[in-house]
Structure formats: C-alpha cells, structure tokens
Amino acid sequence: MVNDNMKKLIVAPAPHAHSGDSVRRNMLLVILALLPAYVVSVIEFGVGALITAAISVCACVLTEWLISRFLLKEQRQTIGDLSAVLTGLLLAFNLPSSLDWWIVLIGAVVAIGVGKMTFGGLGQNPFNPALVGRVFLLISFPAQMTTWPVPQGFNTSYLDAETGATPLYYLKHIAKTGDTSFVDQLPALKDAFLGVMGGSLGEVCALALIIGGLFLICCRVITWHIPVSIIATVALFAWIGTPAGMEAGQYVAYELLSGGLMLGAFFMATDYVTSPMSAWGKIIFGIGIGFIMMVIRTWGAYPEGMSFAILIMNACVPLLNKIRPQRFGEPKKK
C-alpha cells in the first residue's frame, strides 16, 4: 500500500539544487574587479595600456578558439566562458605598457597554448596560464620585460614612453648594499598607494587592486585565506629584514605596495584550478608564496618574485589538497 509520504519521494541525479553560480559568472566578476586598476593604468600609461591589453585579450581568445576548433576538434567552443578573456587581461597586467606588440602576441599564445590547452583546457591546467606566459617572456626577452615606462598621463606615446627604475629596484639595492641614498629615489607612499610610479599595468594602483579584491571576497568568488596569508607573510618577513637606514614601517609599506603583490595575492594566487581546496591548504599555500617571493626579492636575481613564487606553489597544490577536514563519522587517524 502506498501512503501519501511515499508519493512525495522524488529521486533525481545530483545536483539537487543549483546556486546560480557558473564559470562565466565568476570570470565576469573577476574582470569587473580588475576594471578599476585598469582604468588607473590607462590614465597613467596612456594608449600603451589600451594597445597591450587589446592585443593580449584578442590573441588569447583567438588562440583558444583555433586550438579547440582545429586541434582538439571540439564542436562546443569554450571561449564563451570568458576564461580566455581573463587570462589575456591578467597577462597584460603583468607586462610593461610599452612592450612590442609581437612580444605580447607570443606571450598570449604561450599562456593559452602551453599553459592551458596543452593540459586539456579550463579546469585541468596545473599552473596559472597568465603567469606561464609572463615567465616565458621574462626569460626569453629579459631586456624588454624589465624596461618599465614611467607614468606620464593618457597622452603618453606607445613606443616612445619614458622609462625608469621601479621602487623594487631601489629597495633591492638598499637591502643588498645598505646604501640609503636610494631612499630619496623612492616615490612617496601616497604615490605608491595611488599608483603614480613605474611598473607593469598591474603594479600601478594598490588601492584599486585592494578594492577589486575586497569586491571578490564580498561576492564570495574568492576567500580571504590566500590574500591575507600572503600579505601577512610578506609584512612579517619585511619587518624582520628591514635594512639599516630605513624604518621598519616604511620598508614594510613599500614592500606591500610595490610590484605585483596585490595583483598576485587577490587575482592570480586565488585561481580556482591552481590553488588548494581546503582552508588550511590555502593558508599554507599563501604563506609559501609570500616566503618564496621575499626570498627572491631579497637575494634573487630579480627585484620581483611573485610570478615565480605562485608557479612554484602551484606545483605543490596536489600535495596541499591532501589536507582535508575529517569526514562525518570517520574514525580519527592515529
């Protein structure tokens, strides 16, 4: 006999409820979060910022479409999920605004072709594709990739932009030699916070990047674990290693506001595919990135180390994913 309660039993495959979340939605939110920093970079670097980002985004989308269509023979295209657009934008944020167009094109092809599609596409790449492209260009074209334009306003020429050293160059020189005369070459902390200093597109305005990162946390696209652990580790390392002739607070502030720290902490290290799943795994992941980055900044050959630090920790993610909460009812391991 079938009663009323049994009539209400419905069997269906998972998921039983959909949150409305999707890859396209998350990618779109990250792109929106990057727009404030991009607007500042256009204001500071002019037409070069527009050209570099346009070439990078278009080349990434085209590369993914060509590989999917003619190499993988896939009928359903993935460019609609906006992941290639985001990769192109993040790659542009890691490049000088005056970089030759053909070098930007090569970086985009490597980012998508090698960093993403070689492993099977979105969700299967072990390393952040934009950083794969950036590091490839840094190793292949070191002179062009370390020639940083100085902010001169929107009317700045693309190829004839004035160049200069970044704050990280001066900090590294001070830490290595103890020559405090370079302290006077550093921009004011207010300028570093607002983005009036040389560097890549994603190094210009810490305030805009922080606003974008907090927006992603509020929208629950990312969690606080990775950004906070990276920033806290860098602050602690810088405070302990403050060179003679500089105040600890001053040195920590410059280390946090200079380079790609904020971009990497909020937008690149938090990539779903290449970061750990558990909370403790994310914290350890962030601590590792902050530590490696500061080791490279202090003793390495490059003034900046965020890209290398994230890629190294990307390789550790499978191990960090072993850290997981105890399942309900599972006996404790001895």
C-alpha positions, 0 to 999 in steps of 0.5 A, spaced: 500 500 500 502 506 498 501 512 503 501 519 501 509 520 504 511 515 499 508 519 493 512 525 495 519 521 494 522 524 488 529 521 486 533 525 481 541 525 479 545 530 483 545 536 483 539 537 487 539 544 487 543 549 483 546 556 486 546 560 480 553 560 480 557 558 473 564 559 470 562 565 466 559 568 472 565 568 476 570 570 470 565 576 469 566 578 476 573 577 476 574 582 470 569 587 473 574 587 479 580 588 475 576 594 471 578 599 476 586 598 476 585 598 469 582 604 468 588 607 473 593 604 468 590 607 462 590 614 465 597 613 467 600 609 461 596 612 456 594 608 449 600 603 451 595 600 456 589 600 451 594 597 445 597 591 450 591 589 453 587 589 446 592 585 443 593 580 449 585 579 450 584 578 442 590 573 441 588 569 447 581 568 445 583 567 438 588 562 440 583 558 444 578 558 439 583 555 433 586 550 438 579 547 440 576 548 433 582 545 429 586 541 434 582 538 439 576 538 434 571 540 439 564 542 436 562 546 443 567 552 443 569 554 450 571 561 449 564 563 451 566 562 458 570 568 458 576 564 461 580 566 455 578 573 456 581 573 463 587 570 462 589 575 456 587 581 461 591 578 467 597 577 462 597 584 460 597 586 467 603 583 468 607 586 462 610 593 461 605 598 457 610 599 452 612 592 450 612 590 442 606 588 440 609 581 437 612 580 444 605 580 447 602 576 441 607 570 443 606 571 450 598 570 449 599 564 445 604 561 450 599 562 456 593 559 452 597 554 448 602 551 453 599 553 459 592 551 458 590 547 452 596 543 452 593 540 459 586 539 456 583 546 457 579 550 463 579 546 469 585 541 468 591 546 467 596 545 473 599 552 473 596 559 472 596 560 464 597 568 465 603 567 469 606 561 464 606 566 459 609 572 463 615 567 465 616 565 458 617 572 456 621 574 462 626 569 460 626 569 453 626 577 452 629 579 459 631 586 456 624 588 454 620 585 460 624 589 465 624 596 461 618 599 465 615 606 462 614 611 467 607 614 468 606 620 464 598 621 463 593 618 457 597 622 452 603 618 453 606 615 446 606 607 445 613 606 443 616 612 445 614 612 453 619 614 458 622 609 462 625 608 469 627 604 475 621 601 479 621 602 487 623 594 487 629 596 484 631 601 489 629 597 495 633 591 492 639 595 492 638 598 499 637 591 502 643 588 498 648 594 499 645 598 505 646 604 501 640 609 503 641 614 498 636 610 494 631 612 499 630 619 496 629 615 489 623 612 492 616 615 490 612 617 496 607 612 499 601 616 497 604 615 490 605 608 491 598 607 494 595 611 488 599 608 483 603 614 480 610 610 479 613 605 474 611 598 473 607 593 469 599 595 468 598 591 474 603 594 479 600 601 478 594 602 483 594 598 490 588 601 492 584 599 486 587 592 486 585 592 494 578 594 492 577 589 486 579 584 491 575 586 497 569 586 491 571 578 490 571 576 497 564 580 498 561 576 492 564 570 495 568 568 488 574 568 492 576 567 500 580 571 504 585 565 506 590 566 500 590 574 500 591 575 507 596 569 508 600 572 503 600 579 505 601 577 512 607 573 510 610 578 506 609 584 512 612 579 517 618 577 513 619 585 511 619 587 518 624 582 520 629 584 514 628 591 514 635 594 512 639 599 516 637 606 514 630 605 513 624 604 518 621 598 519 614 601 517 616 604 511 620 598 508 614 594 510 609 599 506 613 599 500 614 592 500 606 591 500 605 596 495 610 595 490 610 590 484 605 585 483 603 583 490 596 585 490 595 583 483 598 576 485 595 575 492 587 577 490 587 575 482 592 570 480 594 566 487 586 565 488 585 561 481 580 556 482 584 550 478 591 552 481 590 553 488 588 548 494 581 546 496 581 546 503 582 552 508 588 550 511 591 548 504 590 555 502 593 558 508 599 554 507 599 555 500 599 563 501 604 563 506 609 559 501 608 564 496 609 570 500 616 566 503 618 564 496 617 571 493 621 575 499 626 570 498 627 572 491 626 579 492 631 579 497 637 575 494 634 573 487 636 575 481 630 579 480 627 585 484 620 581 483 618 574 485 611 573 485 610 570 478 615 565 480 613 564 487 605 562 485 608 557 479 612 554 484 606 553 489 602 551 484 606 545 483 605 543 490 597 544 490 596 536 489 600 535 495 596 541 499 589 538 497 591 532 501 589 536 507 582 535 508 577 536 514 575 529 517 569 526 514 562 525 518 563 519 522 570 517 520 574 514 525 580 519 527 587 517 524 592 515 529 
